[in-house]
Amino acid sequence: MSSVEQQLAELEAEIVEELPPSITITDVRYEGPELVIYTPNPKEFARDGDLIRTLAGKLRKRITVRPDPDALTPPEQARERINSVIPDDAAVTDLDFHRDTGEVVIEAAKPGMVIGRHGRTLREITKEVGWTPEVVRTPPIESSTVSNVRDFLKQEREDRRDILERIGRQIHREQLTDEEWVRITTLGCCREVGRAAFILSTPDTRILIDCGDKPGAEGEVPYLQVPEGLASGANSIHAVVLTHAHLDHSALIPLLFKYGYDGPIYTTEPTRDLMGLLQLDYLDVAAKEGRTPPYESEMVRDAIKHAIPVDYGDVTDIAPDVKLTLHNAGHILGSAIAHFHIGSGLYNVAFSGDIHYEDTRLFNGAVNDFPRVECLVLESTYGGRNDYQTEQEEAERDLYDVIQRTYDQGGKVLIPAFAVGRSQEIMLVLEEGMRTGQIPTMPVHLDGMIWEATAIHTTYPEYLRDDVRNRILHDDENPFLAEQFNHIDEGDDERQAVTDGDPAIILSTSGMVTGGPIMSWLRHLGPDPDSKLVFVGYQAAGTLGRRLQSGWDKIPMGNGSGRANQLELEMSVETVDGFSGHADRRGLENFVRTMNPRPEKVLCVHGDESSTQDLSSALYHEFNMRTFAPKNLETFRFL
């Protein structure tokens, strides 16, 4: 008997001892980080709402109870009974029964009403029909991404279950050694912005945190093939943790599956969906530009199939000696700070990913309340000594002023925006400005992936700022459904009609003017001196956005024959600071200042050379801690 089988047998015996005699256990398995209990008596579990909670606390495991097939009411009868239990106002749109796991997936416009207070309605469903309910939200805006991900995972349930069982055994295997040390190796994004990738190592475990590309620098990828990376094979990595979906953190994760990786990807549920959206677009853009994509779309599906969603605040076993907790990073939808608890209190490391410390219109500010962090790996995008952004209220006034001036002269405002995060932030600012009369009401056209990304945001309102979430969930007032928002879906003909029409605002990808529909808008609006190009987000060195921001007035444009011509830019260019999804220098310092206790060491990463060095020096002098501005391919040993 293997050590895992022995462990499961001992757990089953302990569970049986804790349960009342009326409940029988037929099997106990690991599926990913969860312990799954199979029983012919699911209704008995449902009658006692504290039973699972007590077991989970005693065993220190995340527990799921699944019914044996014989305990299930036939689906047609179950459908009728479930609908009688759930309030009509929940607006159930679908019930999908999965006999192999005894789960019924309930899709509803108002999932909270399906769940009920403290899960009361869910327990009532199980008491009635035996099925274990799983609840998902019906997207208020139809999302092909959410639908495709859900349909794909439904098709792959059997394969995914096998994957989770294998991962569960890997997580709960015996430790291989009594040695104790922790190492971090930098494979990218050090003294640069982009291609984020780190290896966190212990004697038992190797974890890859992020795996992204570098904006505006084709071919510059993380140093995956070095000995500390994947040189000995992709399955030398035991787990991948993804902090958020932006391509400079997620673009190359499917490449791991091309190299043979077959393990888990831990991330939040919205990051999983956004990751798929952005990676497929990444492949599409590469093909359109005549570049060979680094992987096939099948690898994107592999990444989604291997993704294990983790909610903020849930402590999750991901290796025999590592527990992971994800916390809100305040950057984009589902973005997370990844906190690793290593050993039995041996060492704690937090990777910030990208963070915004203060609240924004869209998100609550980043969490920095950890029981312990000995080492913090901290982004430094705006870590330079003069990198202070405009306060939010002033930034909004500045944007309103630009819009009003452009409106008065009959022009259009063109805003290059990232599809995920900045677009939705600006949408909320524009909706507020028009609703309160601070700017004239006019069409706001959304081009590229912005509408689809917005649909994903509305699917996960629990990840948005408290007041926005309440407007959507409780006040039935979804700001993203304001009538002035228009999805551009007819291509260049519709863009030409907007160009010829009345004053309007256009939000278009790409945010750094590195391709996509923004190039078409520049063709249409670039020659118009009454219109304005307005930057509201970070422009990385080497991108066309940075060059235009710095004064370029000639734009290289492809003419379809492989040769480039130039567009003379007549529209004026303005930058409105204060809308970045990154904390500025003050926010980064405050993030560290208010940590209690503060970390002993800080690695300043994800910023250009001067930004990382400036921030490292400032934190050292202000807080008397050891700080570093590492280069790529450095390894730090702790303990």
VONU-473024 format. One record per residue (C-alpha): x, y, z. Coordinates in steps of 0.5 Angstrom, whole numbers, plus 2048, in hexadecimal, padded with zeros to 3 digits. Layout:
XYZ...
// end
This chain:
8008008008038077FE80480C8037FE8108007F980A8007FB8098087FA8108097F38108067F180980A7F380D8107EF81380E7E980E80D7E980B8137EA8128177E48148137E080E8147E180F81C7DF81681C7D88158187D281381B7D080B81A7CB80D8157D081080F7D480B80B7DA80C8087DC8088017E280C7FF7E78118017EB8147FB7F081A7FA7EE81F7F47F38247F47F38287FA7ED8257FD7EB81F8007E481C7FD7E08188017DB8137FE7D58118017CE80E8007CB8128057CC81A8037C681C8067C881A80D7CE81F80B7C98248097C582480F7CB8268147CE82C8117D482C8167D68258147DB82680E7DD82C8127DF8288187E28238147E68288107E982B8167EB8258197EE8228137F18298117EF82780A7EA82A8057E48258047DF8247FF7DA81F8007D781B7FA7D18167F97D180F7F77CD80E7F07C880A7F47C78107F97C48157F37BD8167F17BC8167EA7BE81C7E67B781E7E47B481D7EB7BA8217EE7B98267E97B28277EB7B48277F27BA82C7F27B68317EE7B18317F47B68327F97BA8387F67B683E7F67B38417EF7B78477F07BE8437EF7BC8437E87BF83C7E77C183B7DF7C48347DF7C482E7E37CA8297E17CA8227E47D181E7E57CF8177E77D78157E77D881A7ED7D181B7F07D18227EE7CC8277EB7CF82D7E87C98337EA7CA8397E57C683F7E87C68467E77C68477EF7CB8427F17CA8447F97C38437F97C483C7F67CA83B7FC7C583E8017C78418087CD83D80B7CC8388057C58368087C28358017C88317FE7C782C8047BF82C8037C182A7FB7C58247FE7C08228037BB8227FE7BE81E7F87C581C7FA7C981F7F57CF8247F77CD82B7F47D282F7F17D08367EF7D383B7EA7D08427E77CD8437E17D18497DE7CD84F7DD7D08517D77D184A7D27D88487D37DB8437CD7E18427D27DD8407D87D883C7D47DE8387D07E28377D77DC8347DA7DA8307D47E182D7D37E282C7DB7DC8287DA7DE8247D47E58227D87E28217DF7E48197DF7EB81B7DC7EB8217E17E981C7E77EF8187E57F481E7E57F18207EC7F28197EF7F98197EC7FB8207EF7F881E7F67FC8187F680281D7F58008227FA7FF81D7FF8058197FE80B81880381081D80481781A80181C81D80581D82180C82182680981E82D80A82083380581C83880181E83B7FA81C8407F581E8407EE81D8467EA81B8447E281984A7E08168517E281C8547E681E85B7E481985A7DE81185A7DE80F8547DB81084C7DA80F84B7E18118447E48148427EA81683B7ED81483A7F48188347F781982F7FD81C8297FE8158257FC81282A7F781382F7F180E8347F080D8397EA80A83F7EB8088437E580A8427DE8098487D980C84B7D380F8527D280B8587CF80E85B7C98148567C98128507C581684A7C681884C7CD8168467D28178447D981D8407DA81A8397DA81F8357D78258367DC8268317E28228347E781C8357E281A82F7DE82082C7DB81F8257DE8188257DC8118297DD80F8247E28158267E681082B7E880A8297ED80682F7ED8048357E980183B7ED7FF8417E87FE8487EC7F984B7E67F884A7DF7FB8507DB80084D7D68068507D980584B7DF8018457DB8028457D480783F7D480483B7D98018367D38088357D18098317D780482C7D480882C7CD80E82A7D180A8247D58088287DB8028247DE8018277E57FC82C7E87FB8347E77F98377ED7F583E7EC7EF8417ED7E983F7E97E88467E57F08467E47EF83F7E17E98417DC7ED8487DA7F38447D97F08407D47ED8467D17F484A7D07F88447CE7F48427C87F48497C67FB8497C77FC8437C27F78477BD7FB84D7BD8018497BC7FE8467B67FB84C7B380284F7B480684A7B08098477B680A8407B880683F7BF80A83B7C48048367C67FD8347C37F78357C57F682E7C87FB8307CD7F78367D07F18317D17F682C7D57F88327D97F08337DB7EF82C7DC7F582C7E17F38327E47F18317EC7ED8387EE7EF83A7F57EA8407F87ED8457FC7EF8448037EF83C8027F58388057F68338007FB82D8007FF82D7FA8058297FC80782480280B82A8058078308028018348037FE8397FE7F983F8007F78447FB7F584B7FD7F28517F97F88557F57F385B7F37F685B7EC7F18577E77EB8527E87EE84C7EC7F584F7ED7F884C7F37FE84D7F78018457F88038447FF80783D80180783A80780D83580780E82F80C80B82F81380C83781481383781181283C80C80D84180980E8448028098497FE80984B7F78068517F68048507EE8028577EC7FE85B7F27FA8617F37FA8637FA7F58687FB7EE8677F97EC8697F17E586A7EE7E58627EC7E985E7F27EA85E7F97F28607FB7F785A7FB7F78568027FD8568067FB85380C7FF84D80D80084981380884881180C84A80B81384980B81584B8048108508008118507F880F8567F680D85A7F08108607EE80D8637E880C86A7EB8128697F081686F7ED8188757F28138797EE80E8747EC8088777F08018777EC7FC87C7EC7F687B7F27F08777EF7EB87D7F07F08827EC7F187D7E77EA87C7E67E98847E57EF8847E07EC87F7DC7E58827DC7E88897DA7EC8857D47E58827D27E18897D37E688D7CF7E68887C97DF8877C97DE88F7C97E388F7C27DF8897BF7E48847C07E587D7C27E987A7C87ED8747C77EF8707CD7F486A7CC7F28657D27F485F7D47EE85A7D37EE8587DA7EE85D7E07EF8647DD7EA8637D87E58627DE7E88677E27E786C7DD7E086A7DB7DE86B7E37E18727E37DD8747DC7D68717DF7D78757E57D987B7E17D387B7DD7CE8787E27D087E7E67D08837E17D88857E17D98837DA7D48837D47D087C7D37D387A7CC7D48737C97DA86F7CC7DD86A7C77E08637CA7E58607C57E985A7C57E88557CB7E685A7CF7DE8587CF7E08517D07E48537D67DF8577D97DA8517D87DF84D7DC7DF8527E27D88527E27D884B7E37DC84C7EA7DA8527ED7DC84F7F47E38517F27E18587F07E285E7F57DC85D7FB7D88637F87D88617F17D685A7F37D185C7F77CE8607F17CE85A7ED7CC8557F27C78597F77C585F7F37C485C7EC7C88617E97CD85F7E57D28657E37D58617DD7CE8607DA7CD8687D97CA8697D37CF86E7D07D48687D07D48657C97D885F7C67DC8607C07DA8597BC7DA85B7B57E185D7B47E48627AF7DD8647AC7DB8667B37E18697B57E086E7AF7D986F7B17DB8717B87E18767B57DC8797B17D787A7B67D687F7BC7DB87F7C27DC8797C67E18757CA7E586F7C77E886A7CC7EC8657C87F185F7C97F785F7C97F98637CF8008647CD7FF8657C580285F7C37FD85D7BE7F685B7BE7F08607BD7F38667BF7F78667B97F18667B57EE86C7B97F58707B87F486F7B17ED8727B17EE8777B77F68797B67F587E7B17EF8827B57F28887B97EC8887BD7EC8827C07F187F7C67F58797C77F58787CF7F98737D27F78717D97FB86B7DA8038697DB8078697D480D8647D48138667D18148647CA80C8647C98098697C480586C7C980B86E7CD80E8717C78078757C58078777CD80E87A7CC80C87E7C680D87A7BF80887D7BA8098777B58068717B580986B7B18038677AE8028617AA7FF8617A37FE85A7A280485979E8098577A380C85F7A380A8647A880886B7A68078717AB8018747AE80287C7B07FF87D7B67FB8837B77F68817BD7FA8847C37FC87F7C87FB8807D07FD87B7D67F887B7DC7FC8787E27F88757E87F586F7E47FA86A7E47F98637E77FF8637EB8018677F180686D7F180C86E7F58088707FB80386A7FA8098657FA80C86980080586980480486180280A86080680A86580B80386280E80585B80D80585881580A85581580E85781081285380C81A85280D81B85280681885580081A8537F88188597F48168577ED8128587E781585F7E681A8627E28218637E48208697E88198687EB81C8617EE8228647F181F86B7F38198677F781E8627FA8228687FC81C86B7FF81A86580382086480682186B80881A86C80B81986580E82086281081E85C80C82385880782185A8008238577F982285A7F28248537EF8268517E882384C7E48268457E58288477EC8268427F28258437F982583E7FF82283F80582383B80B
// end
